Amino acid sequence: MDIRHLKALIEDKIQHAYLEKYIQQPVIDEDKLFLLTAVLNNTELSSPQKERYILTTMLVQIALDTHDLVPKTNVSGESDEARLTKQLSVLAGDYYSGLYYLLLSEIEDFDLIHKLAAAIKEINENKMKLYYKEVNSFQEYIDILKEIESLLIIYLADYVEEYSLNNITGDWLIMNKLIREKESLEQNGYSKLLDSWFSSNFNSSNTAVSNTIDTMIQKYKVSIEKSLLKLSMQHRPLKNYIMSQLSEPVYNNASIAEEG
C-alpha cells in the first residue's frame, strides 16, 4: 500500500474548514502509518479492508493527539479566541473519534471496534498514571510513554494475529518521541514531557537532562538494530525505511554524545 495515498485519504477525512480556522492542523504520524501498513500488508485481508483498518486506527490516533493539545489548567484572563480554540480542540477530538466509529460501523466490523476501544482505555489509564505521577522511576516513566505511543498498533496487530513487529514498534516510536522532545529542549529550553518528570523529581540542568535522554535513545537504537536483523523478507520495506531513518544525522548525534 502506498503511504502517500493513505495519507491523502486521511487528510481528506479530517478536513474541516471551520476547525482549521481555529485549531492547528492535526499531524499525521508517518512512522505509525508505515508501521500499520507493515502490520497489515502480509495479511489475507482485501486491499479495501486494509485501507479501512489503517484509516480508522489513524483517526483514533489523531483524536487522542488532538485531545492532548487541550491545556490541563485554565488561564485567568484568557481571550475569547483562546477559550474557543480550547473548546474546539475537545470537540475536534470527539469529531475524529466519531469518524472512526462511522467507518467501522459501515463495514460492521464490531470486533475491531471493541479491540480499538480496549486500546483507548489502556492508553487513557496510562495517561492518568503520568498525570497523577504514579511512577517510581524514569525508566518506568519512559515505559509508560512507550505504551501510549504504540498500543493502538499493538492491539491492531493482535487483532490480525501479526506479532512479529511488536518489539520494534514500541522501541521505534518511543525513540522518535525522545528525539523530538530532546530537540525541543535544546531549541526552546523546554520539553513538555521531559519537564513533567524532571521538574517533579530533582533539579537538573538542560545539559544533564539531554545527556540522560541521549543514553535512552542509544539504548533503543541498539535494540532496534538487533530487531531489524530478525525481520523476515516480507518486512523488507519497513526494514529499509527504518534503516534509512537511522542513518540520518539526528539519530547519529545521540550516539556520538553517548559514546563521548
C-alpha angles and dihedrals in degrees: 000000000000114000094209091053092049092047090051090052091052093046090051092051096049096043111122119159096205095049092046089056093062110022133046119268111265114255116237107215104223093192090059090044090054092047092050090050091051091049093052103032096084098041123102092247117124118253093253090052092050091050091048093049093049093045094050094046092050090049089055090050092049090048092052092046092049092052089051089061091067110100113245093222134044120244116223115236095015116161124259089248092053090049090049091050090052092049093047092050088060092047092045091055089050090048093054089047089053091053092056093050089049094051094049094044090054090063092036093234096154094157090064090047089057092046094052091043089056089051091050091050092052092045091053091047089054091049089053090053089057094043093052091039095239090160128112103193142019090248090055089048090054092045090056091049088050091055092047090053098046110028097093091055093042092052092048090048089052090050092055092037095241107138104156095095099046097101097045092045095062095040094048096048097045092046091054090046091054092048091053092048091048090052090050090050093051097042101038103020089239139085117181095207098041095043091054088063105033097042090053097048110034143345111260137162121247088247092057091046091048091051091050090052091048089057091052093047092051091050092054092044091057090047092050093050090053091048091050090059090059097050116113123237091260088071095050094118090056092044091052091047094052093043091052090051093048091054092061119105095246090065095042093051090065091051092050092049091051095046090047 
